[in-house]
Amino acid sequence: MTTNPPSEAPFTLPAGDVERFAPVERAVHWWTAALVGMCAATAVALSVAPVASLVGRRALVRDVHVVSGLLIPLPLIVGIAGRWRAPLRQALRDLDRFDRVDRRWLRSLGRDRYAEPGKFHPGQKLNAAIVAGALVLVYATGLVLRWFEPFPIDVRRGATFVHDWVAFLLAIDLLAHIGKAFADPEALRAMRTGRASRRWAAVTHPRWRPPG
Amino acid sequence: MAGDEHLPARPEDSEVADDGAPLGRRALLGVVGLGALGLLFGPRLQDRLASSFRPVADLLPSGGRFRIYSVVGHLPRRSQAEWELRVDGLVDRPFTLTFDQLTAMTPTSLTRDFQCVTGWRVDDVAWRGVKVRDLLERAGVQPGAAALRFFSFDGAYTESLTLDQARRDDVLVVYSMEGSDVSRAHGGPVRLLVAPMYGYKSLKWLDRIEVTSEVVPGYWERRGYDVDAWVGGSNGRDDEPTV
């Protein structure tokens, strides 16, 4: 018998699948993605000249933009309010918390290759926080732009500036997010079906100890 | 630990994973804080950003030149040959003008900044057209008339002006822009230019002017924008006037 526990044997990767995302996590992800996507599409139709002239119907497009924007928090609220909340709460907690190794990765500015990721890569966690903050900003400034009467001019102008720029940077971030998902089919499968191979989990998220 | 081939290589790794610090929420709040700073100081930055990003300004928010808006699902199309302008309502001599008849009238050239109520501004746009005042004189405005209604051949877009506003020297029926024909996207072949007011007053794809007894709010005004849309003096904005 070896002194190493079997799970740390260097070259034997486990077979089969592991559950990575529960139905509630996937539902919240995809409903939010659909609403943000609708906002992005209508934003393009409102602000990019060639598309704006092709699509037209400004009043309607604006209403769709406002309504889908207003609904963005709804999937998260429903996900966290119901009896099905447990996996979602756990995911939010995992995303929030950076343990010792994650912090080492942050301090090395991502260069410490021995700081292996757990269920979520520390870069993923950081990005999740930034995207959440950006969504808070476009939401709040969007409210100011839509219901502008009570706000002084400086606030309206500032809100326009923040809304435009944060949405622009957020779009770049989300395009990179989609690009990374297609570059890693197993990660995409995990968000599509909930399951990923144990092999993939062991290689890309070595410190994750999935149940089972 | 020297010589140990197995990971983890550092002592802290081998400890049981700790609970972790809640850095995620701090990063989230940090982003929101940055946004709040942007809200306070962003507009002042905007001008400097606009000039330093000029080469790629079309790709960036609030950059570039005109943004093309259409209220219907397509860009209306009418050639100069097909185009006619009807002037009617409370006038003595209602008439219809062809494109050639319009361009044969006394022309007025005007260079003004074009300011949109949504924030963008295009400096020094050169326009050429005929004063609305000249068209009104030709039609003969009846007593009791107080306002004008402008109609677009897109079938939806309408605008309004008071008679006094319409008789200004910087209110034109425009057939030339930046030295060439007014393009279809910019409201060609003929559009209105109300230079001292926000862009939505400068109705595109003009084909009818009706003289009325009172102001009838136009398309955007029924959707919450000001009827008297002076640049810098309406819609809660403080842009530099374009007179």
Interface residues (C-beta under 8 A of the other chain):
Chain A: N4 E8 S47 A49 P50 A52 S53 L54 V55 G56 R57 R58 A59 L95 D96 R97 F98 D99 R100 V101 D102 R103 R104 L106 Y114 E116 G118 K125 L126 A128 A129 I130 A132 G133 A134 V136 L137 A140 T141 F148 E149 I153 D154 V155 R156 R157 G158 A159 T160 F161 V162 D164 W165 V166 A167 F168 R207
Chain B: H6 L7 P8 A9 R10 E12 D13 E15 A17 D18 D19 G20 A21 P22 L23 G24 R25 R26 A27 L28 L29 G30 V31 V32 G35 G38 L39 L40 F41 G42 P43 L45 Q46 L60 P61 S62 G64 F66 R67 I68 Y69 S70 V71 V72 G73 H74 L75 G119 A185 R223 G236 R237 D238
